[in-house]
Amino acid sequence: MEQITKPKDKKNEPIKKQSPSKKYIDLAMGPVLFIMVLFLLPDSIFSFAARGSLATMTWMIAWWITRPIALGVTSLLPILINAIFGFIPMTNVLTNYASEVVILLLGANIITVSWSASGLDNRIALRALCMIGPSVKQQIVVWFSIGVVLSIFLPNTIVCAVLVPVAISMLKFIGEDEVSKSEVATVILLAIAWGAGLGGFGSPLGGSMNLVSISYIEEITGTEYMYLDWVIRMMPMLIIVSAINIIYLFGMKTEVKQLNGSKDFFLNEYKKMSNITTAEKWGLWLFILATVAAFTRPLYSDILPGMKPAFAFLLFGFMAFVVPGNNGKRLLTWNYTSPKLMWGLFYLFAGGMAVGKMLIVSGAAGSIADLITQMNLEGGLLMISIFVALGIFLCNVSSDTAACAIAIPIVIKVAQMLDLNPIGFIYITSVACNCAYILPTSVRAIPVGYGLDPQILLKRGMMLVVLSLVTVTLVGYLFLNYWPAYSII
């Protein structure tokens, strides 16, 4: 597996860092926008607390886009700003940083760390790719599909980080060395990035953005949400949106139509691997058992009412420090695991939920909902298109999790004010919050770091954003009106 490493030649180096002056401008932009929103929004529509919550959200979005500091650090702003201004009771903010969902993310992340530690992630990716054909269209379908399927169960970033180096190694093996100048390399990297970014909404395990939506559904219904219900309702939408992505990728012209030797590359690389190790077996079983426990929750909810999916994943994540690995050692140690945990993701989720809670408790979501309801919406196609456009815009300028945390409270409030069941609208908006294609952020930053031209990403992604807007709106409208299960738990 020595070939599957990050290229070191200059043309594949990550994009250059910002100049110091640009960083200072980006830093200043957040608080400046905060002050402008806080004092310029009309107090006849928004209370001081509502303006403060919107100002906090604006500051966070500005820093999420420009990234003058880490996303996780930005996500601490709701605590700090609310401590100074007291827009809402602090308890409503702090509880988001220690929620059940954060525990689920922690447990799942510990298990996936064991995958990378043992090499199981590379084994799974290579085994699947051994079946790939030489046709460019076959390459597109397989790379995209593997990205989608894996991201249904694993964090999107991990999936992209595993697949992109493998693709780069294959491209080098067949002579496509200059990624930025290769049409076929461009389309393959786009397929991976878009597939890994899109597939996350296929199951609750695919990312924290889904858990944001589920937490709001549980709050509305007052009952525990079963993960299988999410898959049943979301999988048809995922298949349809994925098909649109693949058709669009097929439309990208490439001079090369056949990648001779690509299948041989994967077969040779897989043959180089040793037999599956004890560590790999335990890593796989821990994930399987945690996933089964999450999806079969209805079978034992009466017997173990407290063992929700979050704690099931924590249990099997805990077991990773107990079960044996290779050479008589434990599968994981805390010293090895701690630096590799996605702490920023935990805080990103919590910060997004916190600012969403600020919007609700302060009345900001209600005020925005009032403005939207004045458009004489009735829950039809126009209203759905507005929700979809809001979700797509937010996820493309910030992150999937932040988009859900900001958009879902507004969607719920508008639906409730119109005396409509908000559940179906939550599902549709959740899909929209996963349709991010244009900026080199999140999973898309990985292929850009390996040489994908960010301008091509922006140019190609814009059209896909439009196609996704139309597709999700129309399909969401049909599901909402002709599939009764889409509006009930």
Residue pairs with C-beta under 8 A, 6 or more apart in sequence:
1 119
1 122
1 269
1 272
1 273
3 169
3 172
3 173
3 269
4 122
4 165
4 166
4 169
4 269
5 165
5 169
6 12
6 165
6 168
6 450
7 168
7 172
7 450
7 451
11 178
11 179
11 180
11 451
12 168
12 179
12 449
12 450
12 451
13 449
14 448
14 449
15 440
15 448
15 449
15 454
18 26
23 68
26 62
26 63
26 66
26 67
26 68
27 68
27 69
29 62
29 63
29 66
30 59
30 60
30 62
30 63
30 68
31 59
33 55
33 58
33 59
33 62
34 55
34 56
34 58
34 59
34 81
35 55
36 55
37 51
37 54
37 55
37 58
38 51
38 52
38 55
39 51
41 51
41 54
43 51
45 367
45 370
45 371
46 54
46 363
46 364
46 367
47 362
47 363
47 367
48 87
49 87
49 88
49 362
49 363
49 364
50 362
50 363
50 364
50 367
51 364
52 81
52 85
52 87
52 358
52 362
53 87
53 88
53 355
53 358
53 359
53 361
53 362
53 364
54 359
54 364
56 77
56 78
56 81
56 82
56 87
56 355
56 358
57 355
57 358
57 359
57 406
59 77
59 81
60 74
60 75
60 77
60 78
60 351
60 355
60 398
60 402
61 394
61 397
61 398
61 402
61 406
63 69
63 74
63 77
64 71
64 74
64 397
64 398
64 399
64 402
65 397
65 398
65 439
65 441
67 441
70 344
71 344
71 347
71 348
71 399
72 343
72 344
72 345
72 346
72 347
72 348
72 351
73 347
74 351
75 344
75 347
75 348
75 349
75 350
75 351
75 352
75 354
76 347
76 351
77 351
77 355
78 93
78 96
78 351
78 354
78 355
78 358
79 90
79 93
79 94
79 97
79 354
81 87
82 88
82 90
82 93
82 358
83 90
87 358
87 362
88 357
88 358
88 361
88 362
89 361
92 357
92 358
92 361
93 354
93 357
93 358
96 350
96 351
96 353
96 354
96 357
97 347
97 350
97 351
97 354
98 350
99 215
99 350
99 353
100 308
100 310
100 311
101 208
101 211
101 212
101 214
101 215
101 310
101 349
101 353
102 346
102 349
102 350
103 310
103 311
103 313
103 314
104 211
104 309
104 310
104 313
104 314
105 208
105 211
105 342
105 345
105 346
105 349
106 313
106 314
106 317
106 341
106 346
107 290
107 310
107 311
107 312
107 313
107 314
107 315
107 316
107 317
107 318
108 155
108 205
108 290
108 313
108 317
109 155
109 317
109 341
109 342
109 345
110 317
110 318
110 320
110 332
110 337
110 341
111 283
111 286
111 287
111 290
111 313
111 316
111 317
111 320
112 121
112 154
112 155
112 158
112 287
113 320
113 332
113 336
113 337
113 340
113 341
114 120
114 279
114 282
114 283
114 286
114 320
114 331
114 332
115 121
115 124
115 283
115 284
115 287
116 158
116 340
117 279
117 283
117 325
117 331
117 332
117 336
118 277
118 279
118 280
118 283
118 325
118 326
118 331
119 273
119 277
119 280
120 279
120 280
120 283
120 284
121 158
121 162
122 162
122 166
122 273
123 270
123 273
123 276
123 280
124 150
125 146
125 150
125 162
125 163
125 166
126 166
126 266
126 269
126 270
126 273
127 270
128 142
128 146
129 142
129 146
129 166
129 266
130 263
130 266
130 267
130 270
131 142
132 138
132 139
132 142
132 143
132 262
132 263
132 266
133 139
133 142
133 263
134 258
134 259
134 260
134 261
134 262
134 263
135 257
135 258
135 259
136 184
136 187
136 254
136 256
136 257
136 258
136 259
137 250
139 184
139 188
139 191
139 259
139 262
140 187
140 188
140 191
140 246
140 249
140 250
141 246
143 163
143 167
143 188
143 191
143 192
143 195
144 191
144 192
144 194
144 195
144 242
144 245
144 246
144 249
145 195
145 242
146 163
146 195
147 159
147 160
147 163
147 191
147 192
147 193
147 194
147 195
147 196
147 198
147 199
148 195
148 196
148 198
148 199
148 202
148 238
148 242
149 199
150 159
150 162
150 163
150 196
150 199
151 159
151 195
151 196
151 197
151 198
151 199
151 200
151 202
151 206
151 207
152 199
152 200
152 202
152 203
152 205
152 206
152 238
153 203
153 205
153 206
153 287
153 291
154 205
154 206
155 200
155 207
155 342
155 345
156 196
156 197
156 199
156 200
156 206
156 207
156 400
156 442
156 443
157 196
157 342
157 345
157 442
157 443
157 446
159 196
159 199
159 443
160 192
160 193
160 196
160 197
160 443
160 446
160 447
161 446
163 192
163 196
164 189
164 192
164 193
164 446
164 447
164 450
165 450
167 188
167 189
167 192
168 179
168 450
168 451
169 265
169 269
170 259
170 262
170 265
170 266
171 177
171 179
171 182
171 184
171 185
171 188
173 261
173 262
173 265
174 259
174 260
174 261
174 262
174 265
176 182
176 184
176 185
176 256
176 259
178 185
178 451
179 185
179 186
179 189
179 450
179 451
179 452
180 451
180 452
180 453
183 252
183 253
183 254
183 255
183 256
184 254
184 255
184 256
184 259
185 451
185 452
186 252
186 452
186 453
186 456
187 249
187 252
187 254
189 447
189 450
189 452
190 249
190 252
190 447
190 452
190 456
190 457
190 460
191 249
192 447
193 443
193 444
193 446
193 447
193 452
193 457
194 245
194 249
194 437
194 464
195 242
195 245
196 443
197 400
197 434
197 436
197 437
197 442
197 443
197 444
198 238
198 241
198 242
198 245
198 434
198 435
199 206
199 238
199 242
200 206
200 207
200 209
200 210
200 400
200 434
201 207
201 209
201 210
201 234
201 237
201 238
201 430
201 431
201 433
201 434
202 231
202 234
202 235
202 238
203 210
203 227
203 230
203 231
203 234
204 210
204 211
204 214
204 227
204 230
204 294
204 309
205 227
205 291
205 294
207 400
207 401
207 434
208 345
208 348
208 349
208 400
208 401
209 395
209 399
209 400
209 401
209 403
209 404
209 430
209 433
209 434
210 230
210 404
210 430
211 349
212 349
212 352
212 353
212 356
212 401
212 404
212 405
212 408
213 404
213 408
213 426
213 427
213 429
213 430
214 225
214 230
215 353
216 408
216 409
216 412
216 426
217 225
217 423
217 426
217 489
218 224
218 225
220 412
220 422
220 423
221 423
221 489
223 489
224 297
224 301
224 308
225 489
226 297
226 298
227 294
227 295
227 297
227 309
228 295
228 298
229 489
231 295
232 485
233 427
233 485
233 486
234 427
234 430
234 431
236 479
237 427
237 431
237 472
237 475
237 476
237 479
238 431
240 471
240 475
241 431
241 435
241 468
241 471
241 472
241 475
244 467
244 468
244 471
245 464
248 463
248 464
248 467
252 460
277 326
278 324
278 325
278 326
279 325
279 326
279 331
282 320
282 323
282 324
282 325
282 331
283 320
283 331
286 316
286 317
286 319
286 320
286 323
286 331
287 316
289 316
290 312
290 313
290 315
290 316
290 317
293 307
293 309
293 312
293 313
293 315
293 316
294 309
294 312
294 313
297 308
297 309
297 312
300 307
307 315
320 331
320 332
320 337
321 330
321 331
321 332
321 333
321 334
321 337
322 330
322 331
323 330
323 331
324 330
324 331
325 331
325 332
345 401
348 399
348 401
348 402
349 401
349 405
351 402
352 399
352 401
352 402
352 404
352 405
352 406
353 405
355 405
355 406
356 405
356 406
356 408
356 409
357 409
358 364
359 365
359 368
359 406
359 409
359 410
360 366
360 409
360 413
365 409
365 410
365 412
365 413
366 413
366 417
368 410
368 413
369 410
369 413
369 414
369 416
369 417
370 417
372 386
372 410
372 414
373 414
373 417
373 418
375 382
375 386
377 383
377 386
377 414
377 418
378 418
379 415
379 418
379 420
380 477
381 473
381 474
381 477
383 414
383 425
384 425
384 428
384 473
384 476
384 477
384 480
385 469
385 473
387 407
387 411
387 414
387 425
387 428
387 429
387 432
388 428
388 429
388 431
388 432
388 469
388 472
388 473
388 476
389 432
389 469
390 407
390 410
390 411
390 429
390 432
391 403
391 404
391 407
391 429
391 430
391 431
391 432
391 433
391 435
392 432
392 433
392 435
392 436
392 465
392 468
392 469
392 472
394 402
394 403
394 406
394 407
394 433
395 402
395 403
395 432
395 433
395 434
395 435
395 436
396 435
396 436
396 437
396 438
396 439
396 465
397 439
398 406
399 436
399 441
399 442
400 433
400 434
400 436
400 442
403 433
403 436
404 429
404 430
404 433
407 429
407 432
407 433
408 426
408 429
408 430
411 422
411 425
411 426
411 429
412 422
412 425
412 426
414 425
415 421
415 422
415 425
416 422
421 487
421 488
423 486
423 487
423 488
423 489
424 476
424 479
424 480
424 486
424 487
425 480
427 476
427 479
427 486
428 472
428 476
428 479
428 480
431 472
431 476
432 468
432 469
432 472
435 464
435 465
435 468
435 469
435 472
436 442
436 444
437 444
437 457
437 460
437 461
437 462
437 464
437 465
437 468
438 457
438 458
438 461
438 462
438 465
439 457
439 458
439 461
440 448
440 454
440 457
444 457
447 457
448 454
448 457
479 486
480 486
480 487
